[in-house]
Amino acid sequence: MKILSWNVRGLGKSRTTRRLKNFLRDVNPSVIFLIETKLDSGKMEKLRKFCCFNNGIDVSARGRSGGLSLGWKANCNVSLRSFSDRHIDVSFTDDLDGFSWRFTGFYGAPEERNRDDSWNLLRQLNDTNDMPWLVLGDFNELLFATEKFGGRQRNQRQMYNFAAALNECSLDDIGYSGPWFTWEKCQFEETNIRERLDWGVGNPTWWDLFPHFNLSHMPHSFSDHCPLLLNTDSRQKSSNLISHFRFEAAWLLEDSCEEEVKHLWESKAGLVPHRLQQLSQGLELWFKRIRKEKNITMADLRKKLLHLQNLHPSDDALEEITNVKLAMNLQIDREEVYWEQRARANWLNSGDKNTRFFHRHASQRKRRNRIASLLDENDRYVDDDADILRTATTYFQDIFCASNVTNPQDILQGIDTCISADLNATLLKTFTVEEVHNAVQSMGPLRASGEDGLGAIFYQKFWHIVGNEVAEYCISMIHGNASLEQINQTHIVLIPKVTGAKVMTQFRPIALCNVLYKIISKMLATRMQEALQFCIDEAQSAFLPGRLISDNILLAYEILHSLKNKRSGKQGTFALKLDMSKAYDRVEWSFVEEMLRKMGFADQWISTIMRCITSVSYSVIANDRIGQKFSPGRGIRQGDPISPYLFLICSEGLSALLRLAAQQHSLVGVRINRRAPFISHLLFVDDSIVFGTATTQGARCLQNVLNIYSQCSGQIVNFDKSSLFFGTNVIDSNRREVCRILGVTAQGNPEKYLGLPSMVGRNKKLSLAYLRDRCKQKVQSWNVQPLSMGGKEVFIKAVLQSIPVFAMSCFLLPKTFCKELEGIFARFWWQNSSEKRGIHWCTWEYLCMPKEEGGMGFRDMCKFNIALLAKQGWRIIQNPDSLVARLLRAKYFPTTTFLNSLLGSNPSYIWKSIWSSRGLLEKGCKWSVGSGSSINIWNDFWLPGYPQRKISSPTILGLSTVSNLIDPTSMQWNEVLITSSFSNEDVAAILSIRLPISPTSDSIYWVGELSGHYSVRSAYKLLCVRDE
């Protein structure tokens, strides 16, 4: 069934009527709901019949506004429930299956003052509901601030009231395909406003009734609203449906599964890939056989149990009842595991584990990933699955076609040979069975399987059966010269990056590699990771030990803050945020090979790596269809364990060019003060920011660097999505010239970098509002009914409270903002289907108490924020030579330590945030005495015992560091000096410290962990204890 909802904004003109009829003829809906007809019921009835909808109900307009019409064709069985000037409520009955469901066409009040009346109407309709329910129409409201472009900011209270009404009615946004907005005003760029005012929302039983629906925002030529077209069954029949084998986790619950695997494995001969293929075929036949033998439904089991319970309770009957109950539970477990494998709900380790939950999650996931239409290479939208698959395949064939790259000598001269003979010997050392097993165990058991259908869970559960042969095969493939083509056949699945994606660039391609290949790749990646830390520029903060994504965020924010506040100086600086187009897909194989060779990797190692990336073949999967197989000429895969490290090697080419330019003083980068290091660029995988002097020479030099990098590596900069930010002291003429040369638009405030705001102004809550919106979206995407209190607990801890963690590790969130987030968590915790909003039986603070003290163990967001920020301070203390530590020390504490630093004048938001955690670190950090030269006797914590304390004796001039208390000859405590200078309590504490035999440097350790290393968990616990 197709249902069309449209705010037509008046149908009084004959031209508009003809256009509407033509549109309906092309779309061919079974039901139409028209809003703001601006006609009386008599005229609307004639118009509706003119459009071939002879059955319906029409509500007259009030003056020049309003007017509703619901029309349906003769093949629809419709019963009217109620209507008003704001809604038409009906029920549909399926003549074949006999099931009924409810449809409400809804028109929210356009006036803000009457909006609450609309939500009360929705609540009244819900009070009489016991059916699957869909509400479609113009609600005249947003759920989130991100659903509006242009104009003044939406009132948060309005959006909250709308969300609360939907939540109380158990109605969830059903999603859409097509443009994100449904209403548009003004065709001029400066004053253009776009909003999502038209919605489709359904309750959980409606979602279950129509798992294959699709809602489209349709293109239109009249009205400022776009039509919504709902198709309750958008599936297409095709001969290309995927029917390949997949090992089901539910099979592990069958008693005979392990025995069958053992029999099939031992009865087959040949190479491991062939034996696995034969085993897969045998398992498929085995499952068909046992399913036929056990073809008994849950309904049959219930009937049998009811019959047995009505019998006299004899020993035989009671034993049979027990057996039937066991069979019922096992059947439930099988269904649960089956849907869990498809749901990919990795956050749910405990709490709710039920079939309904996983079924709904899997259905939503599948619907979200479905491609309704796609823009092909001729700029035409195609909606047939075969055409969508052909379009996607053609796109990737073009992307993966090798280009004519130039000789990379200009890049290679900036690459040092950093892999030593000893390091190569370590890399080439024979792999062990233990390394193979570790690679297998490190994989997610229920991650999507590759072309052969055998997921990681198969190898993990049956390693004792297949492990020896699989390990031997993987090791032989690494050290041999055989082709990996047989196990390197890869499926590409398309994950939409935005809601309603329709263009190939709006999808993230994920490669589903065979686990057998991933084992090999993971073993190589593990060894390579250790070697690359010697080869990759310190400006690259991805994937390597000791480097974090937050490093680049802190650096970028601090530099941009300095540029914005620098108002003097002859020459200003620009920051160019680069967007690389399809970075992984465009990596040229020859360039990677040359880079590996110049870095000093052994030929044997290079040969193994190149066999991994050149033996691949691809097939695209879209809407459960599989495309034609093809072989690429370049590119590395997102989904291949070794790909991130190969991309680091590729991006090191850009770093090399920028280093050479800096050495030649043609692109010197930025230096925030005289003590700070020069920084020319920051990289996190393919996210790049380049800094340069805002002059013609600086811009041309950077342009030349980017051109050379592109010609050698295959990478292409998308200048349309790149952006420029200038320091305050850059004159207008220089700004225009730099923009012209680089072909990039300047921005007044830089956009987000690595997912966080690059600059936060005075209104911090506005800059961070996206975190609140994301929490609300998560809550509203999970209807409260399927989750028990245990499921809610896990959902809050693992999903909701993890959303702001990334931002909280860099920024100190305002306390009022933290309270708003906690309010969202609390409302979700207490609400239920029967009591709507739910009663808050205790405060959030009480829920944050540990379980052993009566709470639920939820996090206090303010304290958790401080604990996360303290980790940044700890890293500054422990890694003083890191780029972040050097930059912040140069600006804020050049002559002291972080623990003794001051906030300073005109500090950045980043520094204010990290500095706010200094008090926590002071309480939790303690000095371990080595030479004593770094420890202040009177101001530092260095005495043993807990809680921590400082020297209580009066300060003595001439004694400053602990080294003054150590005899330089014997390297032991100067007991005479100590006894005469300190109180008895302090003397006993000092002399109880054992000094090292040989001179060592002083070090700081964290008292909350036995290891001495900082942990957010122990820091949060320390904060909670301090407040008690």
C-alpha positions, 0 to 999 in steps of 0.5 A, a space after each residue: 500500500 502507498 500512502 501520500 501525505 502533502 501540505 498542498 498550501 491551497 487547491 483553489 486554482 485549476 492549474 494547481 488541481 491539474 498538477 496535483 492530478 498529474 502528480 498522483 497519476 505518476 506516484 499512484 498512491 492508494 491513499 492520499 492525505 492532503 493538508 491546507 486545501 483551503 476549500 470547503 468540504 463540498 469543493 474538496 470532495 469534487 476535486 478528490 473525485 476528479 483525482 480518481 479518489 471516489 472514497 474519502 472524508 473532507 474537512 472544510 477550511 476555516 476561512 483562508 486557512 486549514 482544510 483536510 482531505 483523506 481519500 482512498 481507492 476502492 480496493 482499500 477497506 477503511 473505517 473512520 474513527 474520528 476527525 477534526 480540523 487538525 486530524 483524520 483518524 481511520 483504521 485499515 483492514 487487510 481483506 486477505 490476512 484480516 489484520 487491522 491497523 490505524 492511520 492518522 493524518 495529522 496537522 499540527 497547529 502552525 501558531 506556536 501558541 497553539 502547539 501544545 493543543 496539537 500535542 494534547 490531541 495526539 495524547 487523546 488519540 493515543 488513549 484510545 489506541 490498542 492497534 498498530 498505529 502510524 501518524 503521517 502529516 505536517 507537525 509544524 515542529 522539529 525534534 532537533 535543532 539540526 533539522 533547521 537551516 537558516 533563520 533564527 534558532 528554534 526554541 528548545 522548549 518547543 522541540 522538547 514538548 514535541 518529543 515528550 508527546 511522541 514519547 508518551 504515545 510510544 511513537 518513533 520517527 520512522 526515518 525517510 529517504 530523499 532530501 532532509 528537509 520538507 519545507 523551504 522558504 525563499 530562493 535566495 541563499 542569504 535568506 533561505 530557510 529549510 526545516 523538517 516539519 513533515 513527519 511519519 511516526 509509528 508505534 512499535 507494533 506498526 514497525 513490527 507489522 511492516 518491517 519493509 516500509 519506506 518513507 520518501 521525501 518526494 521532489 515537487 514543483 508546487 507548494 513549499 512543503 514536499 510530499 511524503 510517500 509511504 510504501 508499506 512494502 518496498 521490497 522488489 523481486 529479483 533473481 540476484 538475491 544473496 543466497 550464499 552460505 552464512 554460519 549461524 551463531 544459533 547453530 552452536 546451541 544444537 547438540 550435534 553441531 560440534 560433532 558435525 563440524 568435527 566429522 566434516 573437517 576430518 573427512 575432507 582433504 586438500 588445502 584449508 580454503 577447499 576444506 572450509 568450503 566443503 565444510 560449509 556445504 556440509 553444515 548447510 545440508 546438516 541444518 536443513 536435515 535437523 530443521 526438518 527433523 525438529 520442525 515443531 513450532 513454539 505454538 505446538 510446544 505451548 499446546 503440548 505443555 497445556 495438555 500435559 499440565 491438564 493431566 494427572 501429575 504422574 512421574 512420566 507427565 512431570 518429566 515430559 513437562 520438564 522436557 517440553 519447557 527445556 525445548 521451549 527455552 532452547 527454541 527461544 535461545 535459538 531465535 534470540 541468537 539468530 536475531 542478535 547476530 543480525 542486530 549488531 547491538 554490541 553495547 548490549 552485553 547484559 540486561 535485555 536479551 530477547 528475540 523481540 528486541 533483537 528482531 526490531 533492532 535488526 529490522 531497523 538496522 536493515 531499513 536504515 541501510 536500505 537504498 531507496 534510490 541512487 543518482 547514477 553516472 548520468 545524473 538520473 535517479 534510479 530506484 530499481 535494485 538492479 540499476 542501483 547495483 549497476 550504478 554502485 559497481 560502475 562507480 567503484 570500478 571507476 574509483 579503483 582504476 589506476 591513474 598515471 602517477 608520476 615518479 615519487 622522487 620529490 617525496 622520497 627525498 624527504 623520507 628517512 630510512 628508519 627501519 633497521 636490520 634488527 627491526 626487519 629481522 623481527 618483522 620477518 621472524 617466523 610467525 607462531 601458532 600463538 600469534 594466529 590464535 591471538 589474531 582470531 581471538 581479537 576479532 568480534 565474534 558476531 561481526 559480519 562475515 566475508 564472502 565465505 560466510 564463516 564468521 570469527 565465531 566459527 573459528 573461536 568456537 571450533 579452534 580446537 578442531 580446525 586450529 592447527 591446520 588453519 594456523 599452519 595454512 596462514 603461516 605458510 601463506 605469509 612466508 610463501 609466495 602463493 597468491 591470496 586470491 582464493 581467500 581475498 574475495 571481498 564484498 563491499 557494503 554501503 553504509 549511509 553517512 547521512 539520513 536518506 543518502 542518494 549519492 555514492 559519495 554519501 555512503 561509506 564503503 565497508 569491505 567484508 573480508 573473509 576471516 581467513 584472510 583477516 587472520 593473516 592481515 591482522 598478524 601482519 598489522 600487529 607486527 607492523 604497528 610497532 615498527 611504524 612508530 619510528 617512521 611516522 611524523 609526530 603530527 600524525 596521531 592515528 593508530 600508533 601506540 601512545 598517540 590519541 585523536 585528542 592530541 590533534 584536537 588540543 593542538 588545533 584548538 590551541 593554535 586556532 585560538 592563538 591565530 584568532 587572538 593575534 592582532 599584531 605582526 607583519 605577516 599573518 597565518 592561515 589554517 587550511 582544513 583539507 578534505 581528501 576525496 575517497 582517500 582509501 580508495 585512491 591509494 596507488 599501490 606503486 606509491 605504497 611500495 616505493 614508500 615501504 622500500 624507502 623507509 627500509 622495509 625488507 623486500 620479503 616483507 614488502 612482497 607479502 604486503 603487496 600480495 595482500 593488497 593486489 590480490 583482492 577482488 570485489 563484489 558490491 552488495 546493495 539491498 540484499 543483492 550482489 553485483 558483478 565481481 571485478 578486480 581493482 587497480 588501486 585502493 585499500 579497504 576499510 575493513 582490512 586490518 592492515 589498511 590503516 597502517 598502509 594509509 599512514 605510510 601514504 600520508 607520510 608522503 604529505 608530511 615529507 613534502 611539508 617538512 622539506 618546504 619548512 626546511 627551505 623556509 618556503 612554508 614555515 608553519 605556525 609558532 604561537 610564541 617564541 618558546 613554542 615549536 613550529 607546527 606546519 600540519 596536523 594529521 589524523 589518518 586523512 583529516 588534515 590541517 596545514 598551517 602557512 604564512 598568509 602570503 602569495 608565496 606561502 599559498 603557492 608553495 602549499 599549492 605546489 606541495 598538494 599537486 606533487 602529493 596528488 600526482 604521486 600518491 593518487 590522493 585528490 583534495 576536494 577543494 569544495 569541501 576544504 576550508 580556510 581560516 585566517 588569523 586576525 592580523 591577516 589583511 583583506 588583500 592577502 586573504 583574497 589572494 590566498 583564497 584565489 590561489 588555493 581555490 578554497 572558501 574562507 570561513 569566519 569560524 572554523 568548522 568541526 575538526 575530528 568531530 568536535 568544534 574547532 572553536 567554542 565561543 561564549 555560548 558554550 551550550 550552543 556549541 555543544 548542543 549537538 551532544 544533547 540532540 544526539 542523546 535525544 535522538 538515541 532515546 527516541 529511536 529506542 521505544 521504551 516498551 521493549 527494554 526492561 529496567 536491566 536493558 535500560 541500565 545497560 543502554 544508559 551506561 553503554 550508549 547514552 553516557 558514552 555519547 559525550 565522552 569524546 567531547 568531555 575528554 577535551 572540553 569542560 562542559 558547563 555544569 548546567 549542560 551536564 544537568 540537562 544531559 542527566 535530565 535526559 538520562 533520568 527521564 528515560 530511566 523512569 518513563 514506562 509505557 503505562 505511566 507515560 513520563 513515569 515518576 522519579 522515585 529518587 534523585 539522579 544523584 542517588 542513582 549515581 551512587 554505587 550499587 553496593 550503596 543502593 544506587 545504580 552506578 550511573 555516572 555523575 557527568 560533572 565529575 566524570 568530565 573532570 576525570 576524563 580531562 585529568 587524563 590529558 593532564 596526566 599525559 602532559 606530565 608523563 610525556 613532556 616531550 610530546 607535541 601537545 605538552 611542548 606547545 602548552 608548556 611553552 604558552 602556559 607554564 614555561 618555567 614550572 610544571 603542570 601541577 604548579 601551573 597557573 591559569 594565565 591570562 587570556 587562556 583558551 577553552 582547551 587550557 581552561 578545561 585541562 587546568 580544571 583537573 589540576 586539583 584532582 591530579 594533585 590529590 591523586 599523584 605522588 612523587 617517587 623519590 629518585 635523585 630528588 632534584 625534581 621534587 619540591 620539599 614543601 609543595 609536592 606530595 611525596 611522603 608515603 601513606 594515604 590520604 596524601 599529605 605534605 610536609 607539616 613542618 615550618 618552611 626552612 630557607 635553603 632547603 627547596 628540593 628533596 635532593 638537599 636531604 640526600 647525602 651526595 656521597 652515600 646516596 642515603 638520607 642525611 639523617 642529621 639534617 632531617 632530624 634537625 629540620 622536621 617534626 618527628 612525624 615528618 622525620 619518620 615518614 621521610 626515613 621510611 622511604 627507600 632510596 634507589 641504590 643507583 641514581 635515577 630520575 624522580 617519577 610521578 605515579 597515580 595512587 589510585 592504581 597498583 600499576 601506578 598508571 592513571 585510570 579514569 575509573 579510579 580518578 572518578 572514584 577518588 572524586 566521589 570519595 572526596 565529595 562524601 
